Amino acid sequence: MVEIKEIKKVPEIEKASIHSHITGLGLDEHGKAIFKADGMVGQEEAREAAGLVVQLVKQGKMAGKGILLVGPSGTGKTALAVAIAKELGEDTPFTAINASELYSTELKKTEVLMQAIRKSIGVRVREKRLVYEGEVKELRIKVAKSRLNPYVQVPREAEITLKTKDDEMKLTAGESIAEQLVRLGVRKGDVIWIDAETGQVVKTGRSKEVAKYDIGGGGVEVPSGPVKKEKELTSTFTLHDLDLNLAARQISFTAIFSLFSEREISDDIRKEVDRLVKDMINKGNAELIPGVLFIDDAHMLDIEAFSFLTKALESELSPILILATNRGMTKIRGTDIESPHGIPLDLLDRLLIIPTKPYNEKEIREIISIRAEELNIELDPQALDELAKIGSQESLRYAVQLLEPANLIANRNGRNVIKPEDIKEVYNYFADIKRSVNYVKEYENLLLK
């Protein structure tokens, strides 16, 4: 069998992140914002403006431009950026960084930005492969003693009969495929396909005819046509994935540790990846997917980083750049020059600025309700009102942060539903910013200076 090297991604742990409930901008067919839709609440004007940006991107009319989200903390700037990426497609790469991350790494600022940019550009690769595909009618695995440990038996060979609606074929496979069949738990009634060139085995699922007898039912259709056929396979990688893969192939064994400790990628490797990607695109085997690079607290970027981003916007391989800030007039970091939002005017001229406004109590109530549902937390209506009141008086983020501690209090008291008294108890335990400042003032003489 031909050896194949896969570009592997680090698996992410699934969790209910702060914006995991957002599935889009929540616009109707006329581009108007629905008050509560796709996980978004309020901010109608900002969402409608973002909808226009999505249309411009899809029409290829955002070249050389970026977006700036401006508004107080907790007004949904990050949520808007996530929603824009979702509207562009499920496999649209989305990279979110905070500007301060540029100063907390061993890498150069420009290298951090370059890696973030290339993580935000996807390559959808299509290729036709010869495969054997069908439902497993019969399967026999032959085992033998391991060459390394004679007391252990390992798969040595597999005899497998695959059938489709129109064809049937018996195959004999070697050790590599036999091991995969065992590891994947393939059994009679499963629908699988085997790459004829690489020997990769993919288990699609149980056939519908067999699955109807299983607990839960479900199942997949049995393929039609011949067992041996050409199949178009589609995989999506980012340019950064390809950079790392090529870099890993080119380095010597002794250089492995130095490469990954520094994590620097040379320009030569990136140019080679760009050339390979352009060749695949010209041959019709791949297409670029411009993703979204979101940089929060953009006022923390310095003049060097802003210059780099200005140049990056003009590049052919540029993602959709979205900056966010909660500052007004402030100095550009690294200079004595004051500028709106701490961003140089030559970059501001290239940005479409979308303002966000503070949420009212009704909107805060709906957002907290969505977050509670996402976290699988049940709220008493009066407790929800109490949290909405706290959110409007203090901040939305503070109110949302009280949800899980309040749920623990409720569970401790033998309840699955959060009551108003649970909210009041955690409110007393955890101070908001205003009470924290007042506490410091009260005990100023006792605090270290």
N, C-alpha and C positions, 0 to 999 in steps of 0.2 A: 504493500500500500504506500501511496505517496504521503510523505510527512506534511502536515498542515500546521501552520502557526496561527493561532487565533489572537485577535486584538481584544483583550479582556478588559472589562470595566470593573471598578470596585463596586460591589453591590451595596446599595444604600438601605439602611434600616427604615422600614415604613413606619411613619408615625403621623399623628394629627398635628402638623405644623401650623403656624399661625395663619397661613394662607392656603392650606390644603383644600379648603371648601370652595375655592374660586375656580370656576370652569369657563368663564368668559366675561365679556363686558355687560351682558344683560341688556342688549339693545333689541328693539323690534325691527321689522323688515324695512322700516323707513329710517333706521339709524337713530331713533329716539330712545332714551333710557327708560326702562321700566323700573319703578321705584325699588323693587326687590326681585332680583333675578340673577341666576348664575353665581350665587354667593355674594353678589354686590348689592349694596344698599346706599341710596342717596347719591351725592356727587354727580347729579345728572349731567351738568354742563361738561365736567371733566371727562366723564365716560363717553359722551357724544363726541367730544374733541378727539379722544383716543380712538373712537370708531373711525373717524376720518383718517387718522394716521394709519390704521390697519388697511384701509382701502388704498391709500397712497403706496404702502409697502407692497401690496398685492399687485398693483399696477406698475411697479418698478419706478416710482416717482419720488423715492426718498433718498436717492443717491446724494451723498455730500451733506445730508441733513441729519440732525439728531433731535432728541426730545428732552426737555427740562421740565420736571414736575416740581412745583413750588408751593409750599404750604406749611402750616404749623405741624408739629409732631402729632402723630395719631390721626391724620386726616386721609389715610388710605393711599399714600403715594406708592408704596411697595405693592399693594393690592392691584393698583392700576397697571403697573409694569407686568405683574404676573398675568393679569387678564389679557393684556395685549399679546403676550406670548401664546396664551391658550387660543386666542382668536386666530392666530396665524397657523395653527395646526398642532396636533398632539405630539408630533415628533420634532417640533421646533425647539432647538437647543435654547435653554435659558440659563444664564450665568448671573448670579447676584453676588456682588462684593461690596464691602464698605471701604470708602476711600482710605481710612486709617490703616487697612491691611497692607498698604504699600510700604508702610514704615515699620512693620513688625515682622520682617522676614530677612533672611540672608541674601535674597535675590535683589537685583537691581529693580528700581521702580518700573522701568520700561519693560523688563522681562516679565514682571508680574502682570502688567497690562497686556503685553503681547500674548501671554498664555491665556489670559481671560478672554481676549478677542478671539483666539483660535478655538477655545472651548465653546464659543458662541456661534460657530459656523459649522453646519452639518454637511455631510456628504452622503447622499442616498445612493448606494451602489446596487446596481441590478446586474445579474449574470444568469445565463441559462446553463443549467447543469443536467447531466444525464443521471437520472435517479431510478430506483426501484421503489414503487409506491403501491400500497394496498393494505388490505386487512390481513392480519396474521391468521392463517387457517390452521397451520401446524407449526410447531417449534420444538426442536430437539437440541439441547446443549450438551456437547461432549466435554468432559472434564478430564484433567490429568494432573499428576503431581507437579507442584511448583518447582521450577529449576532452582529457586533460592531456598525454599523450605520444603523438603520432601514430605512433611506431615500436613501440608496444606494442599488442597485441590483447587485448581483455577480453571476457568473456561478455556478450552483449546480450539473448539470449532463449533459452528452452528449450522444446522440444517433447518431452513425456514421456507415455508410455502406461503406466498402472498397471492391474494386474489382481489380483483376489482369486479365491477359489475359486468365486465365484458371479457376478462382474461384471468389466467391463473399461471403462476410460475414457481418452480421449486429452485431454491438457491442454496449453495454451500458457501459459507463465509468463514474467514480466518479468525485468529485469536483476538485481534483488535475489535472487530465487530461483535464477536461473542461476548467480550467483556462489557461492551456498551449495552447490549441487550439485557445482560444480567443486572447491570447497574441501574438501568432505567426501569427495571421490573416489567419488561415486555412479556405479554402472555397472549394466549389465544383470544382473538376478538379485538385486539388493539389495532388501530390504524397507524402505520408508521411509513417513513420513507428513508432510504439509504442512499447517500451520495455515492455514485459508482466510481468516482475518481478518488475521493478522500476517505471513503468508508465511514463518514459521519452518519450516525443514526439519530433520527428525530421522531419522537413519539407524539402524534397528533392528539390521540385520545381513544376512548372506547367507541366502537362502531355503534350506531343507533340500535341496530337489531339486537346486539348483545347487551347494550346498556339499559334497555328497557326492563331487564331482569335484575339489574343492580339497584342497590339502595340509592335513591336520589335521581335515578333515571338519567336523562340528558343524552350525551353522545354526539358523535360527528358522522357526517355522511361518508359512505364508502366511495372512494374515487371511481370514476368511469374510465373507459379507454384501456390501453395496454398497461401492464405492470411496469415495463421498461419504457421510460418516456423522458422528454426534455421538460424541465421545470424551471420557471423563472424565480430566482431567490432574491430577496431584497433585504439589505442590511443598512443601518444608518450609523455612521461614526462621526465624530467631530474631527476637525483638522488637528486638534491637540492629541487626540487618540492616535492618529496616523503619525504625528511627529514622534510620539513616545515609542511607537512600534518600530519605526525606521531607525530611531536612535538606538534602541535595544539590539537591533540586528547588527548595527555597524560597529558597536564598541567591542573591545576585547574583554576577555574574562577578567583580567586584572584591573580594568577600568570601570567595572560595573559599580563598585562601591562609591568611587569618586563622582560618577555621573549622577547617581541618585541622591547623594548627600548635597550636591550643589543644585541639582535639578535644573541646570541650565541647558538649553537646547540651541545648537548653533544655527546661524543663518543658512549655512549650506544644506543642513538637513531640511529646514523649512522650504527652501527653494526647490529641493528635490521632490518633496511631498506635493508642493504646488504644481510642479511639472507633471507628476504622475496623475494628479487629480484632473488637470486640464486635458491630458491625453484621454482619460476615461470619459470626460464630458464630451469631447470632440467625437469620440467613437460611439456616443449614445449609451454608454454603459453606466453613467452616473449623472447626478444632478446636484447642484449646490442648494442648501437650505439655509438662507440667511436667518440667524437666530437673534436673540436679544441679549445684550450686555447691559445689565442694570448696575449703576454705581450710586450707592446711597451716601449721604453726607458729602456731596461733591465739593462743597466749600473747603474740605480738608485736603483736596488735591493741590499740588504746588504748580508753579509755572512750567516746570519741566514736563509734568504729567499732562497738563493742558495742551502744551505744544505737541506732544506725542499723539493725543486724541484728535487734535485738529487735523494732523497729517493722516491719521488712520481713517478719518471720515472720507478722505479723497481716494482711498484705495479701492481696487476692484473687489478684493476680498474683505468686505467690512460688514459687521453685523449691525443691527439696529441699536444705536447707542441711546440709552435712557439714563439721564442724570436726575438726581433728586436732592433737594436742599430745603432747610427750614430757616435760612438766613436771608437778611435783607442786604443793606449796604455793608460790606465788610472788606477787609484787606485780602488781596490775593496772596495766598501762602507763599512765602519766599520772596515777597516784594513789599514795598511801602505804598503800593498803589491800591486805592479803594475802588471797588467795582461792584455792580449789582450782583448779589448772591456769591461774591468772592470768585467770580468767573471772568476771565479776560473777555473784552468786548468782541475781539475777532472770532472767538468761539461762540459767544452768545448770539452773534448774527447768524450762525448756522443752525441754531436750535429753535424748534417750535416749543413755545413755553405754555404749559398747561397749569393753571392755578387750581389748587384744591382748598376747600373751605371747611371750617370746623363742623362736626356733626351736631344736629340738634338732639333733644332727648328721645324723640320718636325713632330717629335713625339709630341712635345708640342702643335702644331697646331691641330693635330688630337684629343688629349685629351681634349683640350678646346672645340672643336666642339662637342664631345660626351657629355661633361658636359652641354653645352648650350642646346643641344637637350633634355637632362634629365630634365633640369629646364624649358623647354618650352620657351626658349629665342631664338629669331631670330637675327642672326649676319650678317651684311654686309661682303662680302669677304675681303674687305680692313680693316674692324674693326677686323676681325679674324686674319689677318696678323699682325696688330698692337699689339694685345694681345700676339700672338706667339713670337713676337720680345721682348716684355716686359718680357715674361716668360723665354726666353733664357738669357736675360741680368740680370734679378733680380732673380725671382724664379717662378716655376710653381704654387705654392700655392697662391702667390701674384696675379698672372694673373687671376687665377680662382676666387679669391675673388672680383675682379673688375667687374665680370659679372653682378651680381644683382644690384649694385649701378648704373652701366652704363645703365641697362634696365630701372631703375627709371628715369634717366635723359632723355632717349629717349621718354618714356611715357609722361613726363612733356612737352616735345617739340612736342607732338602730333604724335609720330611715334611708330610703333611696331617693327621696325628694328633698331638695334644699329649701329650707324655710327662711323667712326674713330674719329670725334670730340667729341663724347660722351666718348670714351675711354680716350682721352687726358684730358678731363675735370675731370673725376674721378681720373685719374693719378695725377693730381695736388692737388686734395682734400686729397687723402690718400697716405701717404709716405710709401715707402718700407724700408727695414732695413737699407740699405746703406744711403739713404737720411735722415733717422731718426738719425743715428749716426752723420752725418755731421752737422745736425741741433743742436744737443747737443754740439758738439765741437764749433760751431759758437757762441752759447749763453751760453757757459760754466760759464762765470762769473756771469750770472744772475740766474742760476739754484741753487737750494738748494743742499747742500752737507751733 
